[in-house]
Amino acid sequence: MKNNKKSWKIEGDTLPADLREKLKDVFRQSQNALDSLPRPLAPPWEMFPDYARTSMGWRMGSGETYMDYFREWFLALPLDERQDYINSTTIPVEWVGWLEGIHP
């Protein structure tokens, strides 16, 4: 019987082709899900209300993914639209100044 098990052993600096394709698929699925979110995007504290500002959830998993996507979206706004967003958003005390501090 032939062994069809995939080998994801990294040799040198190159990922095996099957692993590269798997990672590309996962990235595409994540990107499609994020692209389908309604605009304007909800601020992070509304999207993940159980995460404190200093939560590890912003540095890993879905919180990190959303935070990265939010920053990219926010920085793509013209400056006047960024300010309008800030002015129209209720910002919790622990998040005050965070939106203004987002830089490329």
C-alpha positions as CSV (number, residue, x, y, z in Angstrom):
1,M,0.0,0.0,0.0
2,K,1.3,3.4,-1.0
3,N,1.8,6.0,1.8
4,N,-0.1,9.2,0.9
5,K,0.8,11.0,4.0
6,K,2.0,14.5,3.3
7,S,5.4,15.5,4.6
8,W,5.6,19.0,5.9
9,K,9.2,18.8,7.0
10,I,11.0,22.1,6.3
11,E,14.3,21.6,4.6
12,G,16.6,24.6,4.4
13,D,14.5,27.8,4.0
14,T,11.9,26.3,1.7
15,L,8.4,25.1,2.7
16,P,7.2,22.0,0.9
17,A,4.8,22.9,-2.0
18,D,1.8,21.2,-0.3
19,L,2.2,23.2,2.9
20,R,2.7,26.5,0.9
21,E,-0.6,25.7,-0.9
22,K,-2.4,24.9,2.4
23,L,-1.2,28.2,3.9
24,K,-2.3,30.2,0.8
25,D,-5.8,28.6,1.1
26,V,-6.1,29.5,4.7
27,F,-5.0,33.1,4.0
28,R,-7.5,33.4,1.1
29,Q,-10.3,32.2,3.3
30,S,-9.4,34.6,6.1
31,Q,-9.0,37.5,3.7
32,N,-12.4,36.7,2.1
33,A,-14.1,36.6,5.5
34,L,-12.6,39.9,6.5
35,D,-13.4,41.6,3.1
36,S,-17.0,40.7,3.6
37,L,-17.3,42.6,6.9
38,P,-19.7,45.6,6.7
39,R,-18.2,49.1,6.4
40,P,-17.3,51.1,8.3
41,L,-15.6,48.4,10.4
42,A,-16.5,48.1,14.0
43,P,-13.8,49.2,16.3
44,P,-11.8,46.3,17.9
45,W,-13.5,46.8,21.4
46,E,-16.9,46.3,19.8
47,M,-15.9,43.3,17.7
48,F,-14.3,41.6,20.7
49,P,-16.0,43.1,23.8
50,D,-14.5,40.5,26.1
51,Y,-10.9,41.4,25.3
52,A,-9.3,44.1,27.5
53,R,-7.1,46.6,25.8
54,T,-4.0,44.7,27.0
55,S,-5.4,41.2,26.3
56,M,-3.2,38.6,24.7
57,G,-6.1,38.1,22.3
58,W,-5.0,41.1,20.3
59,R,-1.6,39.5,19.7
60,M,-2.8,36.0,18.6
61,G,-5.7,34.3,16.8
62,S,-8.8,36.1,15.6
63,G,-8.2,39.2,17.7
64,E,-4.8,39.7,16.1
65,T,-6.2,39.1,12.6
66,Y,-9.0,41.6,13.1
67,M,-6.6,44.2,14.6
68,D,-4.3,43.9,11.6
69,Y,-7.2,44.2,9.2
70,F,-8.7,47.1,11.1
71,R,-5.4,49.1,11.1
72,E,-5.0,48.5,7.4
73,W,-8.6,49.7,6.7
74,F,-8.4,52.7,9.1
75,L,-5.1,53.9,7.6
76,A,-6.5,53.6,4.1
77,L,-9.2,56.2,5.0
78,P,-8.5,59.8,4.1
79,L,-7.5,61.9,7.2
80,D,-10.9,63.7,7.3
81,E,-12.8,60.3,7.3
82,R,-10.5,59.0,10.0
83,Q,-11.4,62.0,12.2
84,D,-15.1,61.6,11.4
85,Y,-14.8,57.9,12.5
86,I,-13.1,58.9,15.7
87,N,-15.7,61.6,16.4
88,S,-18.6,59.2,15.8
89,T,-17.3,56.3,17.8
90,T,-17.9,55.8,21.5
91,I,-14.5,55.0,22.9
92,P,-14.1,53.1,26.2
93,V,-11.7,54.8,28.7
94,E,-9.0,52.2,28.3
95,W,-9.0,52.8,24.5
96,V,-8.9,56.6,24.5
97,G,-6.1,57.8,22.2
98,W,-5.6,54.4,20.6
99,L,-7.3,55.4,17.3
100,E,-5.3,58.6,17.0
101,G,-2.1,56.6,17.7
102,I,-2.5,54.3,14.7
103,H,0.4,54.9,12.3
104,P,1.7,53.1,9.2
